[in-house]
Amino acid sequence: TPLTAYDFEFGFQRAVDPKIKSPYASRLFAITNAEQIANGSADVSSLGAKAVDEHTFTITLCREDASFTDTLTTAVCMPCNQVFFDDSIGKYGLDSKHIISNGSYRLTKWNKEDFGIRLYKNEEYAGKFEAQNAAVFISCIDDELQSARLSDGDSDMAFMPCGELDKIDTSLLTTQSVQNICWVMTIDRNYSPGVRRAFALGFSDSVYANALPSGFTAAKSIYPEILGINADGIGLAEYNIEEAKAVMSAQIGTMQDSKSPQSTLYYYEGDGVKELATAIVGHWQQNFSTFINIESSTNLAVMQKEISESTLPFALFPITAKSGLYSEYAKNFVSVSNASDPATLQQEVLNGNIIIPVAYQNTNISYISTLQNVVMEEDNGYIDFSYIIKR
């Protein structure tokens, strides 16, 4: 079935259709009527992305967007065959039988339970972008160290946990990194403003700097480096342990039995994060005469839901920038602020000491020396497999 401009028209319409709830729809808001369609005030047929004929696709912008040509290379702009989509009856993209493509590779396996993807060279492909390898296998195996799999020759490339960076042989493996994660601490709203202020005043990177895992650095703002935003220090409480003690003492005096209740800090499980959490609560316990237990969580989605429901007194978890776009990253904080300016957003997010930035983390990939043309996208930390060749 030939690919036509109408497949692109339908694909773009799906991307901004509010029923689809695409997480990346905002990348297309420079297109005429895209934002209005996404918020339900215009019909998808009014989108300024039209097929003129089978081989001509025209996009009309309503404003300038310096990153738009980059956006055109991402998945949100992929074509979609409407007949195939309609025939899938809600299963489009959910398994290998309901995926259609026209690239130089073909999908032969996709397991979601025992995760694995297998791509083989597409012998029917007639375009100019030839497959660089006979096959590409992608898998997720949690029961072995990635560094060991690379060293043993079981893998050619892997996302490398920060805690394993010091275990790899740099003479045999190459590593690329991008800082796209910010770990934050949340203090539940049920604590009084005074108690939250005391904890914030008693929080400093000098307390936990020595407990940071490899690949982590102390955070000065809520924005990791990938976003290119300098908001260091804006809205952060300045460390003052004596004032923190005084504020906490006054707050405890108003509590039942003039005693601070026991509490728990929940942290998302990751290499070295337990030691980080321990260092933070240890400092608080030492200075505030309060006991805070720590407990790990392995499900980030559940953890975030519990935070929104105010069931976690303290929480330490990562927020990942999936692109270099401020507008996408800012969606993580819409419950607090909708500010269009990064500095204002941070000021409003940190006001009240409900959220405190803790540490930045890198996403890392390591690969063997026989792989060439490995590119890690700087604006999202993803791997571009298009040109990778294994010699």
TIRO-682337 format. One record per atom (N, C-alpha, C): x, y, z. Coordinates in steps of 0.02 Angstrom, whole numbers, plus 32768, in hexadecimal, padded with zeros to 4 digits. Example, Ala and Ser with C-alpha at 12.3 -4.5 7.8 and 13.67 -1.06 7.14 Angstrom:
// residues 2
82947EE4818682677F1F818682947F5B818682827F90816282AC7FCB816582858002818A
***
This chain:
// residues 391
802B7FC48000800080008000802C803E8000802780697FCF805380A47FCC804680D58006807C80F1801F80778128804F8063816780288032818C8043801D81C98021801B820480528012823F8037800D827B80617FD08278808E7F9D8252807A7F61824C80A37F6F822680E47FA181F980E37FB581D681207FD3820881527FF8823881388014826C81647FDD8299817F7FAE82AB81547F7782D5816B7F5182B481A47F418274819C7F1D825081D07F478248820F7F88823C82067FB58235823F7FB9827582687FC082AE82477FC382EE826A7F8182FD828D7F4982ED826D7F0982F8828C7F0182CE82CC7F16829082C97F14826583047F3E8282833D7F77829D832B7FA682B5835E7F8882EE83887F5D8317836A7F41835083907EF8834483A57EDB830B83907E9782FB83A37E9382F283EF7E69831784127E668311845C7E5182CC84737E2E82A6844A7E1A8262845E7E56823484627E8A8242843C7EC68217843B7EF2822384787EF2826084917F19827484CC7F64826784C27F7D827B84887FC48274847B7FED829E84AB801F828184CD804782A884FC807482DC84DA807A82D6849780A78304847380828332844380408337844C80188361841F803183AA841E804983C28458805D8408845C80988419842E80BD83E6841880F483F383E980DB840D83A6809A84028399807E8417835980558457835E805784798396802B84B283A1803E84EF8376807684ED83548087852383268060851C82E5804084E282DA801784D8829E7FD484FB82A87FBB851A82757F7B853E82777F44851082937F22852982C77EE9850882E87EFA84CB83117F3A84B783157F4C847B833B7F39848083847F4A84B883A37F3C84C083EA7EF184C483F77ECD84E583CA7E8484EB83D27E6384A683CC7E7D847C839F7E62843883987E70841083D77EAD841683F17EC183F0842C7E97840284697E828442846F7E5A845584A97E0F8451849B7DFD843684617DB7842884537D8E846084367DB0849784237D8A84D084087D8984D483BC7DA884A2839B7DA784A083517DA68457833A7D8E844C82FE7D8A840982E27DCD83F582C37DDC83B482C47E1C839C82AA7E2383AD825F7DEC83B3823D7DEF83C181F57E0A840781E67E0D843282197E278477820F7E72847B82197E92844482277EDB844582337F00845D81F57F31848982007F5984A481C97F8E847481B17F7C843681A87FA88402818C7F7F83D9815C7F8683E6811A7F5883CC80E97F7C83A680B17F5D8371809A7F74834E805E7F56837080217F81838C7FF77F6983AC7FB97F5983777F857F8583457F817F79830B7F577FA182D27F767FA7829A7F547FC8825F7F738011826B7F848031829B7F63807882A57F6D808A82E97F88805883117F9D806583557FB5804183607FF780688371802A804E837D806D806483C38083803483EE80938042843380A48033844180ED806384618110805A84748156805B84C0815B802984DC817A802585258184802D853481CE805E855E81DE806B85708224804885B28236803485B78275801585F5828E8046861F82B58081860482C380B5862982E680F8860882D9812D862B82EB8170860F82E2817D85DA831781A485A8830581B88573833281FC8559831C822F856E83418274855E832D82828513832E825B84EC8355826884A48359823A847B832C8213849D830181E1847882DB81FF844582AA82358457828982538426825A826D83E98280828483F282BE829883B882E7825B838F82F9822483B1830A81E6838E831B81CF836182E281D9837782A481C3834F826B81E6830C8266821E83048289824382C48287822D829582BF81FF82AB82EA81EB8282832481AB825C8317819C822D8344816481FE833A8121822083348118825B835380D7827C835080C48290830980F5829382DC80E882A6829780E8826B826780E5822E828280E381F3825780A281F0823180A381D681F3806581CC81CD803C819381EC7FFD819281DD7FD1815D81F57F9E814D81BF7F9B810D81AB7F6C80F781777F2780EF81977EF7811881807EB5811A81A17E8F80D8819B7E9380B881627E70807881597E8A8045818A7ECC803F818F7EEB801081BE7ED9802282057EDA806382157ECA807A82587E828068826B7E548075823E7E0D8066824B7E01801B82537E247FF4822A7E1C7FAB822E7E387F8D826E7E657FB182907E847F9782CD7E547F9B83097E1F7FC283027DEA7FC783357E077FD1837B7E2B800683847E45801783C67E857FF583DB7EA07FC983B27EDD7FA583C47F1B7FC083A07F127FF7837C7F4A801383557F86802383817FBF8008836E7FFD8015839280057FEE83D37FD77FC183E37FDB7F9D84237FFC7F59841D80037F3E83E180277EFF83D880417EFD8391806A7ECA8382808C7EC78341805C7EBF830780217EA283137FF07E9982DC7FCF7EDA82C87FD27F0B82F47FAF7F4A82E77FE07F8482E180197F7582C4804B7FA882B5805A7FA4826A805A7FDC8249806A7FDE820280A2801081F880D1800081CD810A802D81C281228025817A814E805281658168804F812181B3805C811F81D5804D8157821C805C815C8249802581438289802F814C82BA7FFE813482C07FC1816182A07FC4819C829B7F8981C782527F7581CE82477F3581DD82037F1D81EB82017EFE823181CA7F09825281C17EEE829681AA7EA6829281CF7E7982B381BC7E3282B381A77E1982F781B97E3E832C81A77E27836F819F7E64839C816C7E6183C681647E9483F981417E73843581667E638469814B7E4784A681487E7D84DB810F7E8684F881097EB8852D81157E99857281047E59857A810E7E3985BB81597E2B85C681747DFD859F81BC7DF0859F81D97E1E856A81E77E5C857C81EF7E91854A82257E82851782127E8784D882437E7E84A382287E97846182537EBA843B82417ED283F882767EB983C782607E9E838F828F7E87835C827F7EA8831A82B07EC882FD82AA7EE982BC82D97EC7828B82BF7EB6825182E97E99821C82E77EC681DF831B7EC281B7831E7EE8817982E17ED9814F82C07F0D813682847F05810D82987EFC80C482927EBF80AC82A77EAF8067827A7ED08033823E7EE58047820F7F04801882167F50801682427F6A803F824B7FB28042826B7FCC8001824D80007FE4826480187FA38283805E7FA6828A80797FE282A580BD7FE982F180BF7FE8830C80FA7FF4835481057FF1837780FC8034835080FA806B836E80F580AE837580AB80C183AB808C80AC83B3804480B683C4803480FF83AD7FFA811583BC7FE2815884077FD9816084227FEE8197846A7FEA81A2847F7FA581BD844F7F8081DA845E7F3F81F784297F0D81E384397ECD81E884097E9981D683CF7E97820783DD7EA7824683A97EA6827983BD7ED082B4838B7EE682DA83957F0A831983677EEA834D83847ED38385835D7EB683BB835F7EE683F783247EF48413831F7F20844D82FB7EF9848483187EF884C082F97ED284F783037EF6853982DC7EE2856A82E27EFE85AE82EA7EC385DE83247EBE85FD83337E88862C83497EA8866D83217E9D86A2832E7EBE86E283587E94871283637E54870283827E29873383CE7E24872C83EC7E4C870084347E4A86F8844F7E9186F3848F7E98870784AF7ED9870184BC7EE886B784AC7F2486A284B77F36865C85027F35864B852B7F4B867A85737F4C866E858D7F06866285737ED4868685887E8F867E85727E74863A85367E868624851D7E6E85E385477E8A85AB855C7EC985B085867EE6857D85CB7EC6857D85E77EBC85B8862A7E9E85BD862B7E5685A485F37E3285AF85F07DEC859B85DC7DE3855285CC7E1A853085B97E1684EA85707E0484DE85477E06851385007DF6850B84D97E3084EF84F47E6D84F584D47EA984DA85097ED384B784F47EFB848785207F29846685197F71848184DF7F7F849C84D07FC284B5849E7FBC84EE84A27FE8851F84727FE68556846A802B8576842D8038858E8424807085BC8448805C85FC84758086861284A08074864A848A809986898473807486BD8463809586FC849F80BA8717849280F3873684CA811C875084F680F5878084D780C887A784FC80A287D7852C807087B9852780628778855480328757858B80548730858A8096872C85BB80B98703860380AA8718860E80A387598652809787718667804E876986398024874E864A7FDD8745865F7FCD86FD86567FFC86CF86647FED868986AD7FF9867986C57FD58648870A7FDC86308709801085F88720804C8607871D808385D6874A8078859A87788048859E87A280398564877E800E853287477FEE854887217FC2851C86DC7FDF850A86C3800B8535867F8025852B867F807185288655808C84FE864B80D484F9860980E6851A8608811D853F85CB8133856185B9817A854C85798184853D855E81C78530852981D5856585258214857C84F6822685B184D3826785A08496826E85BB847282AC85B6844D82B685F8845082F38613842E8301865383E68315864583B882E7864F837182F4863F834182E18678835B82D786B3833182C286EC833E82EE872883098302874A830F8327878882E8830187BF830C82EE87F482EC82CF882D82D28306885B829482FF887182778331889E825E830F88DE825B83378913823E8322895281FB8345895A81C78321896C81878341897B8178833989C6815E836E89E38148836F8A2980FC837A8A2780D7834C8A44808F834D8A3C806F838D8A56803A83A38A34801683E08A457FF683DC8A8A7FEC839F8AA57FCD83988AE67FFA83B28B1E803A83B78B11806783D78B41805984238B3F805F84428B788053848B8B7A808A84AF8B53807A84EC8B3B80AE85138B1880EE851B8B4180E685228B848120852A8BAF814C84EC8BB0812D84B18BB4815384728BB58177846A8B72815484778B3B817484708AF981AE84A18AF381A684DD8B0D81DC850E8B0A821884F78B33820C84D98B6C824384C18B95826B848B8B708247845C8B51826984278B2B829184458AF1827584778AD0829784968A9782D584BC8AAE82D084E08AE6830A85058B00834184D58B17832E84988B28835E84668B3D837384378B06836C844F8AC8837C84268A8D83B384488A6683E984248A59842184418A348448840A8A118462841A89D6848983E789B284C983D589D984DF84028A05851A83F28A2D850D83B78A5C84CD83AC8A6B84B983758A9784BE83328A7484AB83308A3484A682F08A1284D782E989D78501831B89CB852E83198991855882DA898F857182C489C8859C828989CA8576824889BE8533824C89C2850A821089B884EF820B897184FF823C894684E5823A89028507820288DA84DF81D988B784FC81A3888E852281C08852854981958831856B81A987F4853781BD87C0854681F3879B8517820A876984E3823A878484E5824987C584B8827887E584DE82B787FA84BE82F187F684DA832F881184A28353883784B6837B8868848583A08890845E83D18863841D83D4886D83F28400884483EF8446886283F28477883683EB84BD884983A884DA8831838484B38809834284C887F0831B848987DF82DF849187C482B7845787B082C58442876882F38467874782FE845B86FF8341843886F2834083FA86D7837F83DA86C3839E83FD868883DC83EF867C84058412864A83E8840F860383C683D885F383AC83CE85AF837E84068599835E842985C9832E845E85B9835084A085A9839084A885BB83B484E585AD8399852185D3837E8516860F8360854C8637838B85588675839E8596868183C385A786BD839585CA86EE837D85A48720835385C08754837085B0879883B185A8879B83D2859487D983C185C2881383AA85A38849839E85C88887835B85EA888C833885F3885582F88618885782C485F1888082AC860F88B6827885F188DF829085C0891382D185B0891382EC857F894382F5859F898882E2857A89BC82EE85918A018339858E8A0F835485C18A2D839C85C28A3D83A8859B8A7D83D8856E8A7B83E685428AB483F8856A8AF383D3855D8B2983E0857E8B6983C7854F8B9F83F385248BB883DE84EF8BE583C7850B8C2983E485428C3F83CE855E8C808388857A8C7B837A859D8C44833685B68C3B8305857C8C31831C85488C0E82F2850D8C0382DE84ED8C45830F84E78C73830184CA8CB582CE84F48CDB82D685368CD882A985638CFD8262855E8CE1825C855D8C9F821A85598C7F81F985168C90822184DF8C8D8205849E8C9C81F184988CE5821A84B38D11820A84B18D5981C884D48D6781BE850D8D47818085338D508144850B8D36814E84E98CFF811884C18CE1810884858D0C813B84638D26813084298D50810A843C8D90811784788DA880F4848F8DE480A984938DDB809184978D9E8049849B8D91802B84568D82805684228D7D803E83DF8D6D802783BA8DAC800183858DA17FE8835C8DD88023833F8E00802083478E41805683308E6F809883538E618095838B8E3A80D283B18E29810883838E0F80F483568DE3812283238DCA811583198D7F814A831A8D58814483108D10813582C68D02810182B78CDB80F082718CCC812382518C9F8127820E8CA3815381E98C76813981EE8C2E816681E98BFE815181EF8BB9817D81C28B8D816F81C28B4B819481978B1C81A381BE8ADC81E081B68AC481F381D08A8381F481968A5281CB819B8A1E81C9816889E981F5817F89B0821F81528997824B816489608245813289288249814B88EA8247811F88B0828980FA88AC828680B988A782C2809088AC82F0809A8870832F80A5887E836280AD884A83A680A7886A83D9809F8840841D8096885A843280D08886844080C288C5845B80F588F284288125891083E8812088FC83B6814F891483A68143895E83AA81048974839E80F689BB83D0811B89E78410811B89D28443813F89F98435818A89F9841D81A489C1840C81EA89BC83D381FB89EC839F81D289EB836681DD8A18837B81D88A6183A681A98A7083BE819F8AB483E481DC8ACD840E81F98AA3843482348AB68407826F8AC583D282788A9E83A582B08AA7837E82A98AE9835E82708AF3833582678B2F836082638B6D839D82498B6683CA82458B9F83DB828A8BBA83E582B98B8D83F482FF8BA183B7831E8BC3837C83128BA7833F832D8BC58334830F8C0B833D82CE8C11833282AD8C52836282C78C87839F82D18C7283D282E98CA183C2832E8CBC83A583588C92839A839E8CA5835383AD8CBD832283848CA982DD83928CBB82C083628CEE82E983328D0582D183018D37829082E08D21828E82CE8CE2825482AB8CC7826B826D8CA28242823A8CA0825681FC8C7F823381F78C3C825A81EE8C07823F81E58BC3825B81A48BA7822F81768B9B824181368B7D824A81408B32826B81118B10827081148AC7825780D28AAA823580D78A718218809C8A51821B80A58A06822E807089E282358074899A81F48065897581F0807D893781B88070890B81D3806088C681B6802E88A481CF801A8862819F802E882A8168804E883C813680628809812E80AE880C814C80D087DC814B811987DC8105813587D180DE811587A5809A812E8798806F812A87D6807380F387FA804D80EB88398064811F886C80A58128887080C18158889F80A8819F889180A781B28852809081F58841804681FE884F801F81C988467FD781CB88567FCE81D488A27FF681B188C97FF281B68912800681FC8929803682198908804A825E89198010828E890E7FEF828688D47FB782B288C47F7D82AA88F47F78826E89127F42826089427F57826E898A7F93828A89937FAD829D89D67FB182618A057FC8822889EB7FD181ED8A16801A81DF8A25804882068A08808F81FE8A1680A9823D8A3A80BD82388A7880D682738A9D811282948A7B8143826A8A68817E82818A43818882528A09819E826D89D081AB8242899681E8825D89708211822F8958824C824089318247821988F08242823D88B88235821A8878824F8244883E8259822488038275824787C982408264879B824F829E877D822682BA8748825382BE870A823F829F86D38268829A8698825182C98661828082EF864682728319860B827882EC85CD824182E185AA824182B58570825082DA8530825D831A85368273834284FD82948380851A82AE83AB84EE82CC83EA8505829A84228509825984138504822584468503820D8456854A82118495855C81F984AB859E81AF849D85A6818784A88572813E84A08576812A84598589814F84278571813F83E28582815383D285C9818E83E985DD81A683DB8621817A83FD86548162843A864581398461867380F8843D868580E2840F865A80A483EB866780A883C186A780E583B186BD80ED838C86FB80D783B4873780CF83F6872F80C084218768807E844787608052843087328014845587257FE7845A87617FED842B87917FC3842F87CD7FD7846987FA8013848587ED802C84BC8815802B84FE87EF804084FB87B08047853887898041852A873E8028855C871A8026855986D0804F859086B2808085AA86D780A885E286C080CD85D1868080CE8600865280F085F68612813A86088617814D862A864C8192863E865781B3860D868881ED85EF8677820D85BD86A2821D85D786E88235861486EE82468630873082078637875B81D1864F873D819386588763817786148777817985E48749816185A1875981878586879681C9858A879581F0856F87CC81DF8593880E81D985D5880B81C985FC8847818785E48865815585D8883A811385C388528114857A8869813A854F8847813F8509885A81608501889E8194852788AB81B9852088E9819B85488922816E85758913814D859C89478124856D8974812D857389B58108854889E3812E850B89F8816984FE89D8819584C789EB8172848389E88148847B89B68129843A89AA81568410897C817B8431895081A98410892281EE842E892B82218403892F826684198935829183F2890382B5841388D682E283EF88A9831D83D388D0832F839588C08363837388E683A1836588BC83988343888383D3832F885C83C18326881283F3833287E883ED832487A1840C82DF879483F182BC8763840B827B87518414827787068448825586F18455824B86A98434820A8691841F820B8652840F81CD862E844D81BB86078463817D860C84A2816785EE8497812C85BF84BB812B858884BF80F0855F850980DD85588516809C855C8559808285518556804F8519858B804C84F0858A801E84B885D0800784A685D37FCE848286137FAF847286367FD5843A86777FCA843486A07FF1840586917FE283BC86717FA983AE86637F98836886237FB9834D86007FE0837885C78006836185DE804B834A85C8805F831085DA80A182F5859B80CB82E985A5810C82E8856F813C82DA8537813A830D854A8131834C8518813183828509817A839484C9818C839284B581D083A2848181CF83DA848F81F28410845F81FC844584448242843E84038248843283E58289842483ED82B78461840982F3845584168320848C83D7833E84AB83A18340848483658361849E8332833184BC834482EF84C1831582C284E38336828485018377827984F38399823F850F838981FE84EC8365820084B4835481C3848F838D81B08461838D8171844C83C08157841F83A6815883D883CD817283AA83BC8171836383E08135834483B88102833283D480C5831683DE80C982CA83CB810182AD83C981058263840A80F5824184428109825E84828103823B84B280D4825E849C80B4829484C9808882BB84DE804C8290851E803F829085398005826C85647FDC829C855A7F9B829B85847F6F82C385B67F4E829485F67F5B82A1862B7F40827786417EFB828F
***
